[in-house]
């Protein structure tokens, strides 16, 4: 059902037949899932199809974790390797990829975590990070980020060594975009305070533009994404002077544990490479 919502979020109104074909599901399964999601207010049914809830093209944060999860973990490990050793202040915007970056840094005890995301701030504290700053502000329920003038004022008081930024859309011509204008301004306040800015997004975000512009391509220094990203888009970033890192994309449904078991079987000669 998450994949169904994601398609509607990204493409708008779609017929049931297209959803069934794209998701490799039966028509009966799609009709059932659409009915369930409509009952929860997560989409609107149309004649022969479905569409996002009017005025909301953003997938709720609680439904995002399973999308491109293994690619996000690989992106996060690469980002973690780019964080300097020693005491360092790292800014994290909200999002599932930036949350994976935090988890990839779990063995670092010399960091100051600066974020406007409630979920990332709480997870950092649970992981034992000694220095966690959560910027105050108005809570956006869809992203669990604190935004607005109070959050922006907090960001202006701190110095960020490296900001790791997530986005809903990233393109060489359109820069970084998100779904909410206030959130975009808050995230830009973090970008302004950072010595170096790393954009961490999976390939589904490359080439997309959403409602609110967060920053220009000239406002960040490094892009980390996966190998499903369009090569022409990656070349455009390189031409703009962006340092680009590309990790191997995860297979659909793959997890780290499953990949580890497969690699072990190959090493023992039970599976071909």
N, C-alpha and C positions, 0 to 999 in steps of 0.2 A: 504493500500500500504506500510505503514511502516513495518508491520509484514512480508510482502513479501520480502522487502529489507533486513530485519533482518535475515530471513532464509538463503538468498543467502550469506549474509555477514558471517554467522556462518558456513555454510555447503558447500559453493561453488556452482558449477553448479548443477542445479536440473531440472528434467522434469516438464512440466506443470501439468501433472496428479498428481504428488506428491504434488505440491504447492496447487492444488485445494483441494486435500483430507486433507492435513495438516491444511489449513486455512478455511476449511469447506465452500468453495465457489464454484460456478459453473465454468465449463471450460471456458465459454464465459466471465465471470467476470475476471478470471485470464489472459486470452488472452488480454483483454482490458487494464488491469492494467500494464501488461508487456509492451505493446505497448507504453503507456503513459510514463512509467518510462524510457524506451529506448530512447524515443524522447527527454527526459530531460538529457540524458547522465548518468543516475544513474545506469543502468545495460546494459548488452549486450544480445541480443536475440540469441538463438541457434536453431538448428533444433529440434523442439518439446520441447524446454525448455528455460532456461535463466541462466545467470551467472553474477557474480559481474564484474564491470568494471576492466579490466586488470590492475594489479598492485595496486589495491585499495580494501582492504577488510574491510575498516573502514566505518561505517555508519555516514554520515554527522551529525553534532551536531544539526542542525535544525530539524532533523527527529527523534531524540531520546526521546524527552520529554514524548511521550505517552506510551512508553514501560515500563511495570511493575510499573506504576506510583504510585499506592497506596502502593505497597511494599516499594518503595523508600521513600515515606513519613514516613512510620512507622520506617524504618531504621534510617531516619534522626532524628526523635524525640528521639529515643534511643541514638543516638550519641550526640545530644544536651544535654541530661541528664548526659552524661559522662564528659562534659566540666566543669572544676572547677569554682566555684563562685569567684568573685573578678576580678581584672585586669588580663587579660590573652591574650597572643598572639596566635592566631589560624591560621594555614596554611591550605589553601584549594587548591587542584589541580582542574583542570577543570573537568566538567562532570555533568550529570543531577542529580546524587545522592548527590554529594557535594553541588550542588546548592540548593537542598532541605534542606541540613544541615544548610546552611546560612539562609534560610527562617524560619527554626525551631528556630533559635537564634535571631529572629527579636526583641524580648523584652529585649535582653541584650544590655546595653549601656556601658559596661566596657571592651569591647573586642577590640583588634587590629587585623584586618583582613589582612592577607598576602596571596597573590595569584599571579599566573602567567596567570590567566584566565581573559580575557577582560570582558566577560559577567558576571562573578561572581563579579569582582571588581566594575563594573558599577552598578550592582544590589545592592551591599552592600552600595554604596554611595546613591542610591535612597531610600534605607530603612532607611537612617539617621545614619548609622554607622560613627562615627566621625573620626576614624583612619583606613584608608585603604591604604595599600601599594601594588601596582601592579608592579611586576618585569618586566623590559623591555626586549626586545628580538625580534626575528623574529616571525612573526605571522603565525601560521598554520591555514589555512582557514577552514579545516575540523573540528577542535576542538576549534577554537578561543582562543588558548593558545599561549603565548609568550614563545619561547624556545631558546636554544642556549647558547653560552658562556656568553653573557651579563646577561641573566636571572640567570644563575648559579652563576655568580659573585655577583649579588644582594643577592641571597639566603645566600651566605657565610658571608654576613655582618649583618644578623639578627639572633636573637634567637627566636625560635618557641617553645611555651609551648606544644601545641598539634597540630600535623599535621593530617588532615583528607584526606585520599588518596583514589581516585577512580582508578579503573583498568579495563582493557578489559579482563584480565584473572587472576585467582587466584588459586593456587594449593599449597598443602603442599610440593610437590617435586619441582615444577617449580617456586615458589615464585610469585611475582607480574609481570605481563607483560602488554605491551601496543602495539600499532601498529607502533609506530615511535621511532627509536633509539634516536634521539635528544630529543624528548619529555621525553623519559625514563630517560635520564641523567639529565634533568632539574628537573624532579620530585624527582629523587634520591637526588639531592642537597638539596631539602626541607626536605626530610626524615632525612638526615645527621644532620640537624640543629635542629631537634625536640627532646624534652625530652621524649615525648610519641607519638606513631604513631598508629592511628586508621584507619583500612581499612574498608571502607563502600561500599559494593557491593551487588546487588541483586543476587539471586541464579543462574541466567543464566550465571554468570561469574565464578562460582565455578567449579574447575576441568579443566578449559580451559587454554590453552597457546597460546599466540599470538607472533608476530615476535620478539619484543624487550623486553628483561628482564629489569625490573625497580629495583627490590630489591629481596633479599632472604627472606624466611620466618622468619629468625632470625632478620630481620631489622624492624619488626613491633611487636606491643604488643597486640593489640585488633582487633578482627574481628567482624563486625556487618553485618548480612545477614538475609535472610528470611527462612521460614520453608520448602520451596521447595528444599533447598540445600541437596545434598546427605549426608546421615548420616555418611558414611564411610569417606567422605572428612572432615566433621566437626570433627570427632574423630581424624583424622590425625593432624589437627591443634591443638586440645587439647593436644595430645601427644607431640607436639612440644613446649608446654608451652604457647600457645596463649590463651588469654582470649576471649571466644566466646560468643556472644549474638545473639540469634535467635528470630526474631519477626514473628508474624503470617503473612503469605503471603497474599497479596491482591487478591481478585477474579478478573478474567479477566474483564476489563472494569469498575471495581469498582472505585468510587471516594469517597473522604471523605464525601461529601455532600450526596451522595446516601446511603452510609453506615449509616450516621447519621439518615436519614429518615427511613431506615429499622429498626434500633435499636429503634427508637421512636415508630414505629408501633408495634414492639414486646412488648415493655413495656406497651402499651395500650391494648394488648391482641388481636390485629388484625392479627398477624402473629405468627406462631409457631416458636420456637427457634431451 
